[in-house]
Amino acid sequence: MEKEYGYHGRILEIDLTSGKARPKQISSSDFENYVGGRGLGMKLLWDRLTSPGIDPLSSENPLMFMPGPFSGFPPPASSRTCVVTKSPHTSPLNSPYAHASTVSYSNMGGFFGPEIRFAGHDGLLITGKAKSPVYILIEDDKVEIRDARKFWGMGTDDFDRALTKELDDRRFQSCYIGPAGENLVKYASILNTTARAAGRGGTGCVMGSKNLKAIAIKGSCQPGVAHHERFLALVDEARQELSKSQLTNAFRESGTAMALVFSSNGGTMAVKNYREGTFAEVEKIGAGAAKKTVWKRNFACFTCPIACKKSGRTTGGPYAGLVHDGPEYETGTMLGANLMISDLKGILKCIYLADDMGIDAISLGNVIGFLMEAYDRGDIDRGFLDGIDLKWGDVDATLEMVQKIGKRQGIGDLASQGVKALSAEIGKDSARYAIHVKGHELAAWNIQADPFRAVCYVTANRGACHLNGGRISEQDNAAAVDCTGVCNFAAGAYGKTLIPDLLSAITGGTWSETAYHQAGERAFNLEKMFNYREGFRREDDRLPNRFFEDPLTMGPKKGAVLERKSFEASMDQYYQERGWDPKTSRPKNDKLKALGLSFTAGV
């Protein structure tokens, strides 16, 4: 095979049923068309799952860890890894397939992706199911599948320490699940270094379904670079651009927690199960309060000068002695303002427990907020909640619910399936305030006062996703960034030309701005065709009625509410500009042909 600059030219495929591992060669055309990361993972998923309706928790569903071609190289803030699989947490309104669901692409930082590349692989593809709990140990081409029964049931914090002790080599980088993934909570996460999570879309649930507790990897090689001097000059330019960027400097100073006060003041925060957009006590949980009371240090991902993660330690009170990261915007909102909790130390305890259980904090906060509202309205009683007095603002009741969900005990069993399942069980008028799209709970940005975000949520291919972008160009760009491994927080500072220029220098190809952008569009449309094949149609691109019927009652956006006709008109325009059928939402054949996706046209 001709040398692939910037790539090893293969991924490592591991079948847990047979216990065998083998390198899988990737064609040059797939690298050229899908780049890596999210795009290449989507192409592999399409090729592997040739029929719709396959159970996401079956041995057939692949779980892929896909770094991009920048990962393992020194371009700043480019260590991201996309975990790609078929989601266990989404479903269409109507489909002939019992197990219809969307693609899931969940993005995590840290050090795991670069180590995959150092071990000589452009990704990991896990299939099958082990007979009992295992973990995978990878050192370059050597693969071992080891017994993990003694680790099963461990929280991620204890497990991280136990695995480090067992391996006795800190060069290994690992990712793992907690009890929630083991127990098949539909929105379980995968964690790397106990704080960085592939949180959205139930990736941890898929990992648990394979009896896979963890993967540990280290390596001793690196792909080649086609144009080395040009590459180093561009890396230096990228570093300079990040150092000048006001946004990246703000992330360095306060992480995403800087958005807590900003969002509340703008009326776009998820408050009281999305009933409001402003949190009256936001100053108690914002970055300023965290700096004064809990934050002790910053820490960064591989090759990242931003260091947006903030680690804290609590002192005094019932939650003293806790060492963990946060709050971030999403965790601080979903386990804070959305539950009407203003106790910062209590929020940190909730964040810690969510991470230790291995649960997506975004979906978790949404589920608990939904139950709080149902309880407050009288749609459910204390008996339904196993005796928990789940009142707004109650930290201890929230912690009890987190435990029950992670262990799937009592009410936690139903709650582990998400707000869509809970609403179907409760009935009454609960669908109005069950906040999800396609079964995937919304993130921490409210939308009564933000029509742009409304389009963003409903058109995301993995279900409601705040990182999707509401404009077509932004969606394609976000997908392209996810293909490379560059962090979303740094992508803006890279500008329009630096990423394609770096791709050209690394791979030796000719990457124009147009070709790079089209790679993102290609990945986005392939995801859409996967979902369409599963039975998703325009009727699934919908929002809960709350956003059209419940105007905000406080804050600077008081009275704001989405206007349904305007929203539908925006959606019509979106489909037309995308080249999709406005009636069904299917990409038209001429669009598929233009993107080199004619192989999907039979769907």
Residue pairs with C-beta under 8 A, 6 or more apart in sequence:
1 9
1 25
2 28
3 9
3 224
4 28
4 31
4 223
4 507
5 223
5 224
5 225
5 226
5 506
5 507
5 508
6 69
6 223
6 224
6 225
6 226
6 503
6 506
6 507
6 508
7 26
7 31
7 36
7 69
7 122
7 223
7 507
8 117
8 120
8 121
8 122
8 223
9 25
9 26
9 122
10 23
10 24
10 25
10 26
10 120
10 121
10 122
11 23
11 24
11 26
11 44
11 64
11 121
11 122
11 123
11 124
11 125
12 21
12 22
12 23
12 24
12 119
12 121
12 123
12 124
12 125
12 138
12 143
13 21
13 22
13 23
13 24
13 125
13 127
14 20
14 21
14 124
14 125
14 126
14 127
14 136
14 143
14 145
15 21
15 127
15 128
16 59
16 126
16 127
16 128
16 129
16 130
16 134
16 145
16 210
16 211
16 212
17 59
17 127
17 128
17 129
17 130
18 128
19 145
21 143
23 121
23 141
24 125
26 40
26 122
30 40
30 43
31 40
31 69
31 507
32 509
33 39
33 43
33 519
33 522
33 596
34 40
34 42
34 43
34 483
34 519
34 522
34 523
35 68
35 69
35 480
35 483
35 484
35 503
35 519
36 66
36 67
36 68
36 69
36 71
36 122
36 123
36 483
36 484
36 485
37 66
37 67
37 68
37 80
37 81
37 82
37 482
37 483
37 484
37 485
38 66
38 82
38 84
38 105
38 107
38 479
38 482
38 483
38 523
39 479
39 480
39 482
39 483
39 519
39 520
39 522
39 523
39 526
40 66
40 122
40 123
40 483
41 64
41 66
41 82
41 84
41 105
41 123
42 84
42 103
42 105
42 523
42 526
42 527
42 530
43 526
44 62
44 64
44 84
44 123
44 125
45 62
45 64
45 84
45 85
45 86
45 103
45 530
46 526
46 529
46 530
46 600
48 60
48 62
48 125
48 127
49 60
49 61
49 62
49 86
49 530
52 97
52 100
52 533
52 534
52 535
53 95
53 96
53 97
53 98
53 99
53 100
53 534
54 60
54 61
54 86
54 99
55 61
55 99
56 85
56 86
56 87
56 88
56 99
56 101
56 202
56 205
56 206
56 209
57 88
57 184
57 205
57 206
57 209
58 209
59 127
59 128
59 129
59 210
60 127
61 85
61 86
61 127
61 206
61 209
62 85
62 125
62 126
62 127
63 83
63 85
63 125
63 126
63 127
63 203
63 206
63 207
63 210
63 212
64 82
64 83
64 84
64 85
64 123
64 124
64 125
64 126
65 81
65 82
65 83
65 112
65 113
65 116
65 123
65 124
65 126
65 175
65 215
66 81
66 82
66 83
66 84
66 122
66 123
67 79
67 80
67 81
67 82
67 113
67 114
67 116
67 117
67 122
67 123
67 485
68 78
68 80
68 82
68 113
68 482
68 483
68 484
68 485
68 486
69 122
69 223
69 484
69 485
69 503
69 506
69 507
70 78
70 484
70 485
70 486
70 502
70 506
71 78
71 79
71 80
71 81
71 113
71 114
71 116
71 117
71 302
71 485
72 79
72 113
72 114
72 115
72 116
72 117
72 118
72 222
72 223
72 302
73 222
73 225
73 231
73 235
73 303
73 506
74 235
74 303
75 234
75 235
75 238
75 303
75 486
75 502
76 235
76 238
76 239
76 242
76 303
76 304
76 305
76 306
76 490
77 242
77 248
77 301
77 303
77 304
77 305
77 306
77 486
77 487
77 489
77 490
78 303
78 484
78 485
78 486
78 487
78 490
79 109
79 110
79 111
79 113
79 114
79 301
79 302
79 303
79 304
79 485
79 487
80 107
80 108
80 109
80 113
80 301
80 482
80 485
80 486
80 487
81 107
81 108
81 109
81 110
81 112
81 113
81 116
81 192
81 198
81 485
82 105
82 106
82 107
82 482
83 104
83 105
83 106
83 107
83 108
83 190
83 198
83 203
84 103
84 104
84 105
85 103
85 104
85 201
85 203
85 206
86 101
86 102
86 103
86 104
86 206
87 101
87 102
87 103
87 104
87 201
87 202
87 440
87 462
87 463
88 101
88 184
88 186
88 202
88 205
88 206
88 209
89 101
89 104
89 186
89 187
89 201
89 202
89 205
89 363
89 418
89 439
89 440
89 463
90 101
90 102
90 104
90 201
90 438
90 439
90 440
90 462
90 463
91 100
91 101
91 420
91 438
91 439
92 100
92 438
92 534
92 535
92 536
92 537
92 540
93 537
93 539
93 540
94 535
94 537
94 539
95 534
95 535
95 536
96 535
97 534
97 535
100 534
100 535
100 536
101 439
101 534
102 201
102 438
102 440
102 461
102 462
102 463
102 527
102 530
102 531
102 534
102 536
103 461
103 462
103 527
103 530
103 531
104 200
104 201
104 202
104 203
104 206
104 462
105 201
105 461
105 462
105 482
105 527
106 189
106 190
106 198
106 199
106 200
106 201
106 203
106 462
107 198
107 467
107 482
107 488
108 175
108 190
108 191
108 192
108 196
108 197
108 198
108 199
109 192
109 196
109 301
109 302
109 304
109 487
110 173
110 175
110 192
110 193
110 196
110 301
110 302
111 173
111 192
111 193
111 301
111 302
112 173
112 174
112 175
112 192
112 215
112 217
113 302
113 485
114 173
114 302
114 303
115 172
115 173
115 217
115 218
115 219
116 122
116 123
116 124
116 217
116 219
117 219
117 222
117 223
118 218
118 219
118 220
118 221
118 222
119 138
119 139
119 140
119 141
119 217
119 218
119 219
119 220
119 221
120 140
120 141
120 219
120 221
124 138
124 215
124 217
126 136
126 207
126 210
126 212
126 215
128 210
129 209
129 210
129 211
130 145
130 210
130 211
130 212
131 211
132 147
132 149
132 211
133 147
133 148
133 149
133 151
133 152
133 182
133 211
133 212
133 213
134 145
134 146
134 147
134 148
134 211
134 212
134 213
135 145
135 146
135 148
135 151
135 163
135 176
135 212
135 213
135 214
135 215
135 216
136 143
136 144
136 145
136 146
136 212
136 214
136 215
136 216
137 143
137 144
137 145
137 146
137 167
137 172
137 216
137 217
138 144
138 215
138 216
138 217
138 218
138 219
139 217
139 218
139 219
140 219
140 220
140 221
148 213
148 214
151 159
151 162
151 163
151 213
151 214
152 182
152 213
153 179
153 182
154 162
154 178
154 179
155 178
155 179
155 356
155 357
155 358
156 176
156 177
156 178
156 191
156 194
156 355
156 356
156 357
156 358
157 194
157 352
157 355
157 356
159 176
159 178
159 213
159 214
160 174
160 176
160 193
160 194
163 174
163 176
163 214
163 216
164 170
164 172
167 216
169 218
171 218
172 216
172 217
172 218
173 192
173 216
173 217
173 218
174 192
174 214
174 215
174 216
174 217
175 190
175 191
175 192
175 198
175 214
175 215
176 190
176 191
176 213
176 214
176 215
176 358
177 188
177 189
177 190
177 191
177 204
177 207
177 208
177 212
177 213
177 214
177 358
178 188
178 191
178 204
178 355
178 356
178 357
178 358
178 359
178 406
179 357
179 358
179 406
179 407
180 188
180 189
180 204
180 205
180 208
180 357
180 358
180 359
180 405
180 406
180 416
181 188
181 189
181 190
181 204
181 205
181 207
181 208
181 358
182 208
182 213
183 208
183 406
183 407
183 408
183 416
184 205
184 208
184 209
184 408
184 416
185 204
185 205
185 359
185 405
185 406
185 408
185 416
186 202
186 205
186 416
186 417
186 418
187 200
187 201
187 202
187 205
187 359
187 360
187 363
187 364
187 367
187 416
187 418
187 441
188 202
188 203
188 204
188 205
188 207
188 208
188 358
188 359
188 360
189 197
189 198
189 199
189 200
189 203
189 204
189 355
189 358
189 359
189 360
190 197
190 198
190 203
190 204
190 207
190 358
191 197
191 198
191 355
191 358
192 198
194 355
194 356
195 309
195 311
195 324
195 325
195 355
196 301
196 309
197 355
197 360
197 361
198 204
199 360
199 361
199 362
200 360
200 362
200 363
200 440
200 462
200 465
201 440
201 462
201 463
202 360
204 358
204 359
204 360
225 231
225 505
225 506
226 505
226 506
226 507
226 508
227 504
227 505
227 508
230 505
231 502
231 505
231 506
234 498
234 501
234 502
234 505
235 502
237 498
238 493
238 494
238 498
238 502
239 305
241 493
241 494
241 495
241 498
242 248
242 305
242 306
242 490
242 493
242 494
243 249
243 305
244 493
245 492
245 493
247 489
247 492
247 493
248 305
248 306
248 489
248 490
248 493
250 258
251 258
251 306
251 308
251 489
252 298
252 305
252 306
252 307
252 308
254 287
254 291
254 310
255 287
255 308
255 309
255 310
255 328
256 308
256 328
256 329
256 330
257 286
257 287
257 290
257 310
257 326
257 327
257 328
257 329
257 332
258 287
258 329
259 329
260 269
260 282
260 285
260 286
260 287
260 327
260 329
260 332
260 333
260 337
261 282
261 283
261 286
261 287
261 288
263 269
263 329
263 333
263 444
263 445
264 271
264 277
264 278
264 279
264 282
264 337
264 555
265 278
265 282
265 555
265 556
266 277
266 449
266 556
266 557
267 277
267 278
267 446
267 448
267 449
267 552
267 555
267 556
267 557
267 558
267 560
268 277
268 445
268 446
268 447
268 449
268 450
268 453
268 557
269 276
269 277
269 278
269 279
269 282
269 333
269 337
269 444
269 445
269 446
270 277
270 333
270 334
270 337
270 338
270 366
270 369
270 442
270 443
270 444
270 445
270 446
271 277
271 278
271 279
271 337
271 338
271 340
271 446
272 337
272 338
272 340
272 369
272 373
272 392
273 338
273 366
273 369
273 370
273 372
273 373
273 433
273 435
274 338
274 369
274 433
274 435
274 442
274 446
274 546
274 547
275 373
275 433
275 546
275 550
275 553
276 446
276 552
276 553
276 554
276 555
277 446
277 448
277 449
277 552
277 555
277 557
277 560
278 552
278 554
278 555
278 556
278 557
279 285
279 336
279 337
279 340
279 342
280 554
281 342
282 337
283 289
284 342
284 343
284 344
285 327
285 332
285 336
285 337
285 341
285 342
285 344
285 347
286 332
289 344
290 310
290 312
290 327
290 344
293 344
293 345
294 312
294 313
294 314
294 344
294 345
294 348
295 310
295 311
295 312
296 311
296 312
296 313
297 310
297 311
298 307
298 308
298 309
298 310
298 311
299 307
299 309
299 311
299 325
300 306
300 307
300 308
300 309
301 309
301 487
304 487
304 490
306 487
306 489
306 490
308 489
309 325
310 325
310 326
311 323
311 324
311 325
312 323
312 324
312 325
312 326
312 348
313 321
313 322
313 323
314 320
314 321
314 322
314 345
314 348
314 349
315 321
316 345
317 345
319 345
319 346
319 348
319 349
319 395
320 345
322 345
322 348
322 349
322 352
324 348
324 351
324 352
324 355
325 351
326 332
326 347
326 348
326 351
326 352
327 335
327 336
327 344
327 347
327 348
327 351
329 444
330 361
330 362
330 443
330 444
330 466
331 347
331 351
331 354
331 361
331 362
331 365
332 347
333 365
333 444
334 361
334 362
334 364
334 365
334 366
334 369
334 443
334 444
335 341
335 347
335 350
335 351
335 354
335 361
335 364
335 365
335 368
335 398
336 342
336 347
338 365
338 366
338 369
338 444
339 365
339 368
339 369
339 372
339 392
339 393
339 398
340 372
340 392
340 393
341 347
341 350
341 393
341 394
341 395
341 398
342 393
343 395
346 395
347 395
349 395
349 399
350 395
350 398
350 399
350 402
351 361
353 399
353 402
353 403
353 406
354 360
354 361
354 364
354 402
355 361
357 402
357 403
357 405
357 406
358 406
359 402
359 405
359 406
362 441
362 443
362 444
363 418
363 440
363 441
364 402
364 405
365 444
366 419
366 435
366 436
366 441
366 442
367 405
367 415
367 418
367 419
367 422
367 441
368 390
368 398
368 401
368 402
368 415
369 435
370 419
370 422
370 423
370 430
370 433
370 434
370 435
371 380
371 385
371 390
371 401
371 411
371 415
371 422
372 390
372 391
372 392
373 433
374 380
374 422
374 426
374 430
374 433
375 381
375 382
375 384
375 385
375 390
375 391
376 391
376 392
379 426
379 428
379 429
379 430
380 426
382 388
382 389
384 411
385 401
385 411
386 404
386 410
386 411
388 397
388 400
388 401
388 404
388 411
389 397
390 397
390 398
390 401
391 397
401 411
401 412
401 415
403 409
403 412
404 410
404 411
404 412
404 415
405 412
405 415
405 416
406 412
408 416
414 421
414 422
414 425
415 422
418 436
418 439
418 440
418 441
419 434
419 435
419 436
419 441
420 434
420 436
420 439
422 430
422 434
423 430
423 431
423 434
431 544
431 545
432 544
432 545
432 546
432 549
433 544
433 546
434 544
435 441
435 442
435 544
435 546
436 442
436 463
436 464
436 544
437 457
437 458
437 460
437 463
437 464
437 540
437 541
437 542
437 543
438 463
438 464
438 536
438 540
439 463
440 462
440 463
440 464
440 465
441 464
442 457
442 464
442 466
443 464
443 465
443 466
444 466
445 453
445 466
446 453
447 453
447 454
447 457
447 543
447 547
447 562
448 547
448 550
448 551
448 552
448 557
448 560
448 561
448 562
449 552
449 557
449 560
451 562
451 566
451 567
451 570
452 470
452 471
453 466
453 470
454 470
454 543
454 547
454 562
454 567
454 570
455 470
455 471
455 567
455 570
455 571
455 574
456 465
456 466
456 468
456 469
456 470
457 464
457 465
457 466
457 468
457 543
458 464
458 541
458 542
458 543
458 571
459 468
459 470
459 475
459 541
459 574
460 468
461 468
461 524
461 527
461 528
461 530
461 531
462 527
467 478
467 488
468 475
468 478
469 475
469 477
469 478
472 574
472 577
472 578
473 517
475 520
475 524
476 517
476 518
476 520
476 521
476 524
477 491
477 517
477 520
478 488
478 520
479 519
479 520
479 521
479 523
479 524
479 527
480 499
480 516
480 517
480 519
480 520
480 523
481 488
481 491
481 499
481 520
482 523
483 519
483 520
483 523
484 499
484 503
486 494
486 499
491 499
496 513
497 513
499 516
500 511
500 512
500 513
500 515
500 516
501 511
503 509
503 511
503 516
504 510
504 511
518 595
521 595
522 595
522 596
522 597
525 587
525 591
525 592
525 595
525 597
526 597
526 600
528 580
528 585
528 587
529 586
529 587
529 592
529 597
529 600
529 603
532 584
532 585
532 586
532 587
532 603
533 600
533 603
536 585
537 584
537 585
538 571
538 575
538 582
538 583
538 584
538 585
541 571
541 585
543 562
543 567
547 561
547 562
548 561
548 562
548 563
548 564
548 567
549 561
550 561
551 558
551 559
551 560
551 561
552 558
552 559
552 560
552 561
571 582
572 582
575 581
575 582
575 585
576 582
578 587
578 591
579 587
579 588
579 590
579 591
579 594
580 586
580 587
580 588
580 591
581 587
581 588
586 603
587 597
589 598
589 601
592 598
592 600
592 601
593 601
